[in-house]
């Protein structure tokens, strides 16, 4: 959806990722840049938190982000920056192992932040920025 104010960003939305649970877009694209809102491990069909531990939650988050990237014509190879939010920093190693399966070198720049709580009791949230390979 194009910004009605003119030459602003376009919203990227897909039913293959959970719908926004507030006044925000799944992602915004402006020229070659894509800014993805944070994803928590919600099942896109039910809108509910997935069952299981940190591995199941992380897999769902990566799947959700992959769906948003795909809707923008991108993939994890386009990602330049990631922010990881964890409610328990002891989960870092498990999330990092799954992260390494999704990304290849050169790895995106990244920050990991320990937080006291996330929406719906999620254990992690990831937000990312991507850039298309060809300038638009």
Number of C-alpha atoms within 10 A of each C-alpha: 10 14 11 9 7 7 10 13 19 17 19 20 20 17 12 17 24 24 17 15 10 6 5 11 16 22 25 23 21 15 14 12 19 26 22 22 19 20 25 27 30 21 20 18 11 9 14 12 17 19 11 8 10 19 14 13 23 26 17 21 25 20 19 26 27 18 20 26 27 15 17 19 10 18 19 18 18 18 21 17 16 19 17 19 24 23 18 15 15 10 16 17 10 12 20 13 11 14 15 11 8 16 15 11 7 8 16 19 12 12 10 13 14 14 13 9 14 14 12 11 11 20 22 28 22 21 18 23 21 23 20 18 11 6 8 8
